[in-house]
Structure formats: structure tokens, C-alpha cells
Amino acid sequence: MKGKEKAPWENGPLKVTEDGRYFRCGEEPFFFLGDTAWLLFHQLTLEESYLYLRNRKELGYNVILADFVHTADQRNRFGDAALTDGDPARPDTKGGFWEHVDAVVEMARELGLFLGLLPVWGSSMVKGGCLNSGNVDAYMRFVLERYHDCPHIIWIVGGDVRGDAAADVFRRMGRLMKEDRPDRLVTYHPFGRTSSSLWFHEEDWLDFNLFQSGHRRYDQVSMQEWDDNREKEGWFGEDNWKYVERDREKKPPKPVLDGEPSYEWILQGLHDKSQPYWKAADVRRYAYWSVFAGAAGHVYGHNSIMQFYRDTAKEGAFGAKYLWTDAIHHPGGAQMVHLKKLCERVGFEKGHPAGEWVLHGQGEKYDYISVFAGEDFLLAYTVNGRQFALSLEAFAGRELDAYWMDPVTGLYTYAGGIMGGREVSFAPSQREDSSDCVLVLMADAESLLASGT
């Protein structure tokens, strides 16, 4: 890459802001935009890893999520084993597994990418008892010592598993991570339709919450599948913004992210091949809904990328139909950067959810209008382009410039000047290819224009 840019951690370590809502690297705001690459270390060669990582870097992602050991018999693309005889207390350092991991970790550092790393995949390794109270210290000591000096790691406990499936083991992992590097952020990746806050919010080692809004439609409450929740800690369907609201009410305040919304090109509900797929418009909706509700960023996922599906002659998981090398060019993944750039331009870390400013036109499900505002800006996202009215009382006596932003292209079009302090109705611009759009109101439009739009 020409003209290597400054890595974010060169501004200072990644940390939580003083108000407990967002992230910074040093004094620079950090919008967490993650991509899901669970099997990165297992399925790809070094050349393929570079292709994937550079692609994501150039699309604006700054965090890649992956796990070291998915199953006890874990091997990489070359057949190298992660563990000796499947024993976490005896990582296999004689083969090439961990050297390959080292190389990919270093590759990410050179590209300026953070890695959100799970030492093991919890649903298979911990819930199944392979990693347990008897060997967790030995395995974690190996992992933490090996990657102690890496400046670009965020540790993630869990892995698609309820926290109460093995709470003592998960707590031990989190505490060891924090003891090793108190300045390194730690979180927990939970089971579908749950949040880390349900079990670990008050733990000192948990720096921010992840929830998994999951892959189900509103009507897929109970599917008689293995991943039906044993308990329903608040069924929100596709309304992932409600998870954000719930976690933001907890004390002490901690940043929150949707760590696993519906993936692009994954079956709705995961298991039934007769069901339709989630597509680009859906992943956009989850992203804007959660961020405008106050999330500190967003994690995108694509079904073919998370598993690095590479052989169409073999059946992939959850209806995978595209090779990962095709999927990295799909529209939903490329469109996430428009949200990131918008938030960076307006100074998102100084904003707050403002749904109560919707006076008319607010609805449920796809009729929901999501609003996020700051001292000098207001953002409103509509899924289906419905008309709505906002109170602009907070901007009384100030003139605002209005723009419509297309979440598909990132294009801003000027829509006129508005005087604050009153109720104003907005009719989103209609487009042929999609219906979602973002209203952008700016008290200082020059800052929007100067930022390259």
C-alpha cells in the first residue's frame, strides 16, 4: 500500500471514553467498524489472508473478529494442529499452526487493523467442557504470553454461547486477560438474542458489551431448533436498536455494539433452506438502527466470509452460496463505510439518541425512524422512506442545512435551509433501487463539505 497511514494505536491505546459510551485511541475518536472472520486462521493461506485483510482495510474496516481454536481437533489449511491430542493445556508448538497465526496477526498490525480475538470458540470448546477450570489457566497463559506485546489486540471471551453455560471459566478468562494487560480492552461474544451484559456487565474485566441480535425475522420466535433460547431475556426480533437501549440504561455505563446482526447472504433463521436470505438492505438497516441508538460502532458479517467458503463442490454452512473471494466485493460490506464516515464527520462521540424528537410518522418494525443528534447536527434514518416530522427545538434560532444521504452510495444531496426551533416535516427522496435514506441536518455545513463529500 502506498503512503502507509498512521495506525490508530499510534495515537494511543484503544480505550473507553470518560462518559463510558464510546472509544478513543489516545485523544482521537474511534468508530469501531468490525468485520466477521471467525475462521481466518484456519481456512486461508498467508496470501489469501493478505487479500482479505487489505480488502477490508481499504473498505474502511478497522477491527477484524476471529478465533484461534474453534474445535478441539482444530487444524489449519495445511493440516497443522492447534492442540496436542486436543488438550488446551498443551498447545502444539511443534507444528506450524501457531507460527501461521503469528504471521497473520503481524500482517494485520502492518495494515493498521485491530484484531478482536477469541482464544477459543466458547459454544464448542467451553460449553462442551474441553476448556475447563482445570486447564484454562495453562492455555490462557500460553496465549497471553505469546501475544502480550501486540498493540492491536482486543480480547473476546465467549463465542456464540450463553454466559451461564460455564460462567466460572469465562470469568477466569476475562480476569486473566485483564491481569496480563490492564490497558487492553476485553469483551464477551454471547449467544443469539442475548448480550454480554446479562451475565458480566458489572465485571471489572468487561470493558464494553457485545450483543448478538442474531439472524431471525420478527416472526421466527421459536423454530424448534438447537439455537432456540432456553430463556427469553427480552425478545426484540429484528429491532436490534432495543438491545442498545437496554444496555445503555445499565450502570456503570459501558460502550455497546451489535457484535452479530444478520449476516449478508445468510438464511433468515439459519436452518431452513427454503427461507430467503438477508441482503445488503437488511445489513444496512441493522447498522444504522444500532448506531443511531447509541452504539459505539458496528460489526458487519457475511455468511461466506465468516466461514471463508472456498469450494462450491462442498456444502457450506447456513446456505452459503458464494465463494468468499466473491463475497468480499458484495454491496452490503462495501456500504458500511458510509455510516462510519458520516459519524466521523459529525463528531458522533458528542451525540446522543434522540428518538423522542420524532413528533409524527414514528412507527414499529420497518416503519421505525431512528434519530441521533448532537449540538450541531441531527441524523435520522428511515428504512422505507416514510414521511416524518421532527422537533427542532434544540436548534432554536439557528439555521440548519439539510441533506439527504444515500446509504447505498454515500452520496449527499442538498435539500435546502431550515430554521430551528419548530416542527419540520421531511419527505425522503424517492429512489428506484432502494428506499432507505438518512436525513442529515448540519448547523455548520462547511464541515460536512470540507470532509470530502
ZAVOLUM-939364 format. One line per 10 residues: for each residue x, y, z of C-alpha. Coordinates in Angstrom, 1 decimal, decimal comma. Layout:
# residues N
X:Y:Z; ...
***
This chain:
# residues 453
0,0:0,0:0,0; 1,4:3,4:-1,0; 1,8:6,1:1,6; 1,2:3,9:4,7; -1,1:5,7:7,0; -0,7:6,0:10,8; -2,1:3,1:12,7; -4,8:4,1:15,1; -3,0:2,8:18,2; -0,1:5,1:17,4
-2,3:7,9:18,7; -2,5:6,0:22,0; -4,1:2,7:23,2; -7,7:2,0:22,4; -9,7:3,0:25,5; -13,3:3,8:26,6; -14,2:7,5:26,7; -14,7:9,2:30,1; -18,5:9,0:29,8; -18,4:5,3:29,2
-20,2:5,5:25,8; -17,6:5,4:23,0; -13,9:4,6:22,2; -10,8:6,6:21,6; -7,2:5,9:20,6; -5,4:8,4:22,7; -7,5:11,5:22,1; -8,7:10,5:18,7; -12,3:9,3:18,4; -12,5:5,7:17,2
-15,6:4,4:15,4; -15,5:0,6:15,8; -16,3:-0,9:12,4; -15,7:-4,6:12,6; -15,8:-7,5:10,1; -16,5:-11,1:11,0; -13,8:-13,5:10,0; -14,2:-16,3:12,6; -12,2:-18,9:10,6; -9,4:-16,6:9,3
-6,6:-18,5:10,9; -7,9:-21,9:9,8; -9,1:-21,6:6,2; -6,7:-19,2:4,5; -3,1:-19,2:3,3; -1,0:-16,2:4,0; -1,5:-14,9:0,5; -5,3:-15,2:0,9; -5,1:-13,7:4,3; -3,4:-10,6:2,9
-6,1:-10,3:0,1; -8,9:-10,4:2,7; -7,2:-8,1:5,2; -6,2:-5,5:2,7; -9,7:-5,6:1,1; -11,3:-4,9:4,4; -8,8:-2,2:5,3; -9,4:-0,3:2,1; -13,2:-0,6:2,6; -12,8:1,3:5,9
-12,9:-1,6:8,5; -10,7:-1,2:11,5; -11,4:-4,3:13,5; -11,4:-8,0:12,4; -13,0:-10,6:14,6; -11,6:-14,1:14,5; -11,0:-17,1:16,8; -7,8:-19,2:17,4; -9,4:-22,6:18,2; -12,9:-23,4:17,0
-12,8:-27,2:17,9; -10,6:-29,5:19,9; -9,2:-31,1:16,7; -8,6:-27,7:15,1; -6,2:-27,7:12,2; -5,3:-25,0:9,7; -5,3:-25,1:5,9; -2,1:-27,0:5,9; -3,1:-29,7:8,4; -1,2:-28,2:11,4
-2,9:-28,9:14,7; -3,6:-26,2:17,3; -3,5:-28,5:20,3; -1,7:-31,7:21,1; -4,2:-34,5:21,3; -7,0:-31,9:21,6; -5,7:-30,7:25,0; -5,9:-26,9:25,6; -3,2:-27,3:28,3; -0,8:-28,5:25,5
-0,8:-26,2:22,5; 1,0:-27,8:19,6; 4,0:-25,6:19,0; 6,0:-28,2:17,1; 3,8:-27,8:14,0; 3,1:-24,7:12,1; -0,3:-23,7:13,4; 0,8:-21,0:15,8; 3,5:-19,7:13,5; 0,8:-19,2:10,9
-1,3:-17,3:13,5; 1,7:-15,2:14,4; 2,2:-14,2:10,7; -1,5:-13,2:10,2; -1,5:-11,3:13,5; 1,6:-9,4:12,3; 0,0:-8,8:8,9; -3,0:-7,2:10,5; -0,7:-4,9:12,6; 1,2:-3,8:9,5
-2,1:-2,9:7,8; -3,2:-0,9:10,8; -6,1:-3,2:11,7; -7,2:-4,2:15,2; -8,0:-7,8:15,8; -10,8:-8,9:18,1; -9,6:-12,3:19,1; -11,3:-15,2:20,8; -8,8:-17,6:22,3; -11,4:-20,4:21,8
-14,9:-20,6:20,4; -17,0:-20,9:23,5; -20,0:-22,8:22,2; -17,9:-25,8:21,2; -14,7:-25,6:23,4; -16,1:-24,3:26,7; -19,7:-25,3:26,8; -18,6:-28,8:25,7; -16,0:-29,0:28,5; -12,8:-29,2:26,5
-11,6:-25,9:28,0; -12,5:-26,1:31,7; -11,4:-24,9:35,2; -8,6:-27,5:35,2; -6,8:-26,3:32,0; -8,0:-22,8:31,4; -5,0:-21,2:33,2; -2,4:-23,1:31,2; -4,0:-22,4:27,9; -4,6:-18,7:28,6
-1,1:-18,3:29,9; 0,2:-19,6:26,6; -2,0:-17,3:24,5; -1,5:-14,2:26,7; 2,3:-14,5:26,8; 2,6:-15,2:23,1; 0,6:-12,0:22,1; 1,4:-9,8:25,1; 3,3:-7,2:23,2; 0,9:-6,8:20,3
-0,6:-3,3:20,3; -3,6:-4,1:18,2; -5,5:-6,9:20,0; -8,9:-6,7:21,7; -9,7:-9,9:23,6; -13,1:-11,5:23,3; -14,4:-14,1:25,7; -17,2:-16,4:24,8; -18,1:-17,3:21,2; -21,8:-17,7:20,5
-22,6:-19,1:24,0; -24,6:-18,1:27,0; -22,5:-16,7:29,8; -24,1:-19,1:32,3; -23,1:-22,1:30,3; -19,7:-22,0:32,1; -19,6:-18,7:34,0; -16,6:-19,6:36,2; -14,5:-20,4:33,2; -15,5:-17,3:31,3
-14,9:-15,1:34,3; -11,5:-16,7:34,7; -10,6:-16,0:31,1; -11,6:-12,4:31,4; -9,7:-11,8:34,6; -6,5:-13,4:33,2; -6,8:-11,2:30,1; -7,1:-8,0:32,2; -4,4:-9,0:34,6; -2,0:-9,6:31,7
-2,6:-6,2:30,1; -4,9:-3,8:32,1; -4,8:-1,4:29,2; -6,2:-3,9:26,7; -9,9:-3,9:26,1; -11,9:-7,1:26,8; -15,5:-8,0:25,9; -17,7:-11,1:25,5; -19,4:-12,5:22,4; -22,8:-14,0:23,5
-25,4:-16,4:22,2; -28,0:-15,2:19,8; -30,6:-12,7:21,0; -28,6:-12,1:24,2; -26,0:-9,6:25,5; -22,8:-9,9:27,5; -24,5:-7,5:29,9; -26,9:-10,2:31,1; -24,1:-12,0:32,9; -21,0:-9,9:33,1
-21,9:-6,1:33,0; -20,5:-5,4:36,4; -17,3:-7,4:36,0; -14,3:-5,2:36,1; -12,7:-7,1:33,2; -15,6:-6,4:30,8; -14,8:-3,0:29,1; -17,7:-3,0:26,7; -20,8:-5,0:25,9; -21,5:-7,1:22,8
-24,9:-8,4:21,9; -25,9:-10,8:19,2; -29,2:-9,6:17,7; -29,0:-12,7:15,6; -30,4:-13,9:12,2; -34,1:-14,3:12,8; -37,1:-12,4:11,4; -39,8:-10,9:13,6; -42,0:-14,0:13,1; -39,2:-16,5:13,8
-39,7:-16,5:17,6; -39,4:-20,3:18,2; -38,2:-22,5:15,4; -37,8:-25,8:17,3; -34,0:-25,7:16,6; -31,0:-26,1:18,8; -30,5:-22,3:19,0; -33,9:-21,5:20,4; -33,2:-19,6:23,6; -33,6:-21,6:26,8
-34,9:-18,4:28,4; -36,3:-15,3:26,7; -34,4:-12,3:28,2; -36,4:-9,8:26,1; -37,5:-10,8:22,6; -36,8:-7,9:20,3; -37,0:-9,7:16,9; -35,2:-7,6:14,3; -35,3:-4,5:16,5; -31,6:-4,5:17,3
-31,8:-0,9:18,5; -33,7:-2,1:21,5; -30,6:-4,1:22,7; -28,6:-0,9:22,6; -31,2:1,0:24,6; -31,3:-1,7:27,2; -27,6:-1,9:27,7; -27,2:1,9:27,7; -29,5:2,0:30,7; -27,2:-0,2:32,8
-24,7:1,2:35,4; -21,8:1,8:35,2; -22,1:3,0:31,6; -20,2:0,9:29,0; -20,0:1,1:25,3; -22,2:-1,4:23,4; -22,1:-2,9:19,9; -24,1:-5,3:17,9; -21,5:-8,0:17,6; -23,5:-10,3:15,4
-26,5:-9,0:13,5; -27,9:-10,8:10,5; -25,2:-11,6:8,0; -25,4:-10,7:4,4; -26,4:-13,7:2,3; -27,2:-15,9:5,3; -30,6:-17,8:5,5; -33,2:-16,0:7,5; -33,4:-18,1:10,6; -30,2:-20,0:9,6
-31,5:-23,6:9,2; -34,3:-23,8:6,6; -33,0:-23,7:3,1; -36,5:-22,8:1,8; -36,2:-19,4:3,5; -35,0:-16,2:1,9; -31,6:-14,6:2,5; -30,7:-11,5:4,4; -29,2:-9,0:1,9; -27,5:-5,6:1,7
-30,6:-3,5:2,6; -31,0:-5,6:5,7; -27,4:-5,3:6,9; -27,6:-1,5:6,4; -30,8:-1,3:8,5; -29,2:-3,1:11,4; -26,1:-0,9:11,2; -27,9:2,5:11,1; -30,5:1,4:13,7; -27,9:0,3:16,3
-25,5:3,2:15,8; -28,3:5,9:15,9; -29,5:4,2:19,1; -26,1:5,0:20,6; -23,9:2,0:19,8; -20,2:2,8:19,6; -19,8:1,3:16,2; -21,0:-1,8:14,4; -19,9:-5,3:13,4; -20,8:-6,5:9,9
-20,8:-10,1:8,7; -21,2:-12,1:5,5; -22,1:-15,7:5,6; -19,4:-16,8:3,1; -16,7:-14,6:4,7; -17,2:-15,6:8,3; -16,6:-19,3:7,3; -14,3:-18,5:4,3; -16,4:-20,7:2,0; -14,0:-21,7:-0,8
-15,3:-24,8:-2,5; -18,8:-24,8:-4,1; -18,5:-28,6:-4,6; -19,0:-28,9:-0,8; -22,0:-27,7:1,1; -21,3:-24,6:3,2; -23,0:-23,7:6,5; -26,3:-21,9:6,7; -26,9:-21,9:2,9; -23,6:-20,4:1,8
-23,7:-19,9:-1,9; -20,9:-17,5:-2,9; -17,1:-18,1:-2,6; -15,5:-15,8:-0,1; -13,4:-14,3:-2,8; -16,7:-13,1:-4,4; -18,3:-12,1:-1,2; -15,7:-9,6:-0,2; -17,0:-7,5:-3,1; -20,7:-7,7:-2,2
-22,5:-4,4:-1,7; -23,5:-4,6:2,0; -19,9:-4,9:3,1; -18,8:-2,0:1,0; -21,7:0,2:2,2; -20,7:0,1:5,9; -18,0:2,7:5,4; -20,7:5,3:4,5; -22,1:5,1:8,0; -18,6:5,3:9,6
-17,6:8,3:7,5; -20,9:10,1:8,4; -20,4:9,5:12,1; -16,8:10,7:12,0; -17,7:13,8:10,0; -20,4:15,0:12,5; -18,4:14,1:15,7; -20,6:11,1:16,7; -18,9:10,8:20,1; -20,6:14,1:21,1
-24,0:12,9:20,0; -26,9:11,0:21,7; -30,0:9,1:20,7; -32,9:11,4:20,1; -35,9:9,3:19,1; -38,2:11,4:21,2; -37,7:14,2:18,7; -39,9:12,4:16,2; -43,3:14,1:16,5; -45,2:12,4:13,7
-44,6:9,4:11,5; -42,9:7,2:14,1; -43,8:3,5:13,6; -42,9:0,0:14,5; -40,7:-2,6:12,8; -39,7:-1,2:9,3; -41,6:2,0:10,0; -39,3:2,9:12,8; -37,5:6,2:12,5; -34,1:6,3:14,2
-32,7:9,7:15,3; -29,2:10,6:16,6; -28,3:14,2:17,4; -25,6:16,5:18,7; -25,1:20,2:19,4; -24,6:21,0:15,7; -26,1:18,1:13,9; -29,1:15,7:13,6; -29,2:12,4:11,7; -32,5:10,5:11,0
-32,7:7,1:9,3; -35,8:5,7:7,6; -35,9:2,2:6,3; -38,8:2,6:3,9; -38,7:6,3:3,0; -41,8:7,2:5,0; -42,6:10,9:5,8; -41,9:12,1:9,3; -41,9:15,3:11,4; -39,2:16,3:13,9
-39,0:18,8:16,7; -36,0:21,1:16,1; -36,5:22,9:19,4; -32,9:22,1:20,3; -31,7:24,3:17,4; -33,9:27,3:18,2; -32,6:30,4:16,5; -30,1:28,5:14,3; -30,1:27,9:10,6; -29,6:24,3:9,5
-28,6:23,0:6,1; -30,4:19,8:5,2; -29,1:16,9:3,1; -30,3:13,5:2,1; -27,7:10,8:2,2; -28,0:7,7:0,1; -26,7:4,8:2,3; -26,1:2,7:-0,8; -23,7:5,2:-2,5; -22,7:7,6:0,4
-23,8:10,5:-1,9; -25,1:13,6:-0,1; -27,6:15,9:-1,9; -28,5:19,4:-0,7; -32,2:19,8:0,3; -32,4:23,4:1,5; -32,0:25,5:4,6; -34,2:25,1:7,7; -34,6:27,4:10,7; -34,5:25,5:14,0
-36,9:25,9:16,9; -40,0:24,5:15,3; -41,7:21,3:14,0; -40,5:20,4:10,5; -41,8:17,7:8,2; -39,5:15,7:5,9; -40,4:13,7:2,8; -37,4:11,5:1,9; -36,3:11,5:-1,7; -37,6:8,5:-3,7
-35,1:6,2:-5,5; -35,7:3,3:-7,8; -33,2:0,9:-6,3; -33,7:1,2:-2,6; -35,9:3,1:-0,1; -33,8:3,7:3,0; -32,1:7,1:3,4; -30,6:9,4:6,0; -31,6:12,9:6,8; -28,5:15,0:7,7
-29,1:18,4:9,3; -25,9:20,5:10,0; -25,6:23,8:11,7; -22,1:24,1:10,1; -22,5:22,6:6,7; -19,0:23,7:5,7; -17,6:21,0:7,9; -19,7:18,4:6,0; -18,5:19,7:2,7; -14,9:20,1:3,8
-14,7:16,5:4,8; -14,8:15,2:1,2; -18,4:14,6:0,4
***
